[in-house]
Amino acid sequence: MITAAQRRHETTRAKATQALRDLDREGGAVTFQIVAQKAQVSRSWLYTQPDICAEIRRLRDIQRGSAGSSLPASQRSTEASLLRRLEVANARVRDLTTENQRLRKQLEHTLGQLRASTTAR
């Protein structure tokens, strides 16, 4: 049988966790104050919950690292997608470099022909 205190504790944890999920999904600022207000719990209680406290700090650090423009979790790039974008960009650079070299040779050839025809006159 679960005591009333245990139920209250689990309900409070669930509210705090849900507040964190909502803020992360919405891209809202994540601070102890905002989470406490949204979850209707005290800041001091949040500090006593190691996992919730760590998650608040993690999300806050992510937001600080993105120069103030926090994105919702659904819009953040994954490492795999960033690597794929880098591969595509590198392939594009290789293609453009090859095309540039081809065009330079074509230009050299055309300028050579132009010089030859003007000196022949």
N, C-alpha and C positions, 0 to 999 in steps of 0.2 A: 504494500500500500504506500503510495506516494504522499508525503506530508504536504501540507499547504505551503510551507516554506520552500520545499523543493520545486513544487509547481510554479510558484511565484518566480523563483530563480530561473527556471527554464523558460518561462514566458518572457522574462526580462531579457535573457540572452537572445531569444528568438527575435524580439523587437530590435535589439541592437544590431544583430546580424542582418536583418531585413533592411534596416536603415542604411547600413553599409552597402548592401547590394544595390539598393535604389539610387544612392548617391553615385556609385560607380557607373551604373547603367546610364544614368542621366547626364553624367559628366559634371556633376556638382562638386563644389569644393568639399574636401574631406578634412575636417578638423575634429578634435575632441568635442569642442563646443557645439558644432553643427550636428554631429552624430548624437550627442546627448539630447539636444533639443528635439531632433527628429524622432528618436526612440523613446523620448520622455523618461530618460534616466539621468542620473547625476554623472558629471564628469569623473568624480572620484571613484564611482563604481566602475566606470570604463577602465580606469587605470588598474583596477584590481583583477581584471580579466586578461591574462597574458595573451591569449590568442586574438582576442578582439583588439586589444591595445596594439599588438604587432601588425595586424591588418590595417588599422587606421594609419599607423606610421608608414607602412609600405605604400598605401595608396597616396598618402600625402607626399611622400618622396617622389613617386612617379609624377605627380602633378607639378611639383616644384622643378623637376628635371625637364619638363616639357615647356619651360619658359612661360608659364602662366596660362597656356592654352590647353586646358584639360579636355580630353576626348572621352566619350563614353567607351566602356569596355568593348562594345560591339564594333566600334570604329577604329580601334587600335590595331596597328599592323603586327602580325606575328613575325617571329624570326624567319620562318620559312618563306613567308610572302616577301619580306625584305630581301632575302637572299635571291629569290626568283627575279625580283625587280632589278637587282644588281646584275644578275646574269644577262637579262634582256638588254640592259643598258650597255654592258660590255660588248655584247654581240653587235649592237647598233654602232658602237664606236668602231669596232673592227670593220664593219661593212662600209661605214663612211670613210674610214682611212683608206681602204682599198679603192673606193670610188674616187677619192681625192687624188690618189696616186695615178690612177688611170687617166683622169682628166688633165692632170699636170703633163703627163707624157703626150697626150693628144695635143695639148696647147703648144708644147715644145716642138712637136712635129709640124704643126700648122705654122708656127712662127718661123721655123727653119725654111719651110717651103716659100713663105712670103718673102723672106730675106733673099732667098735664091732667085726668086722671080724679079725682084726689084734690082738686084745687082746684075742680072743678065741683060737688062735693058740698057 
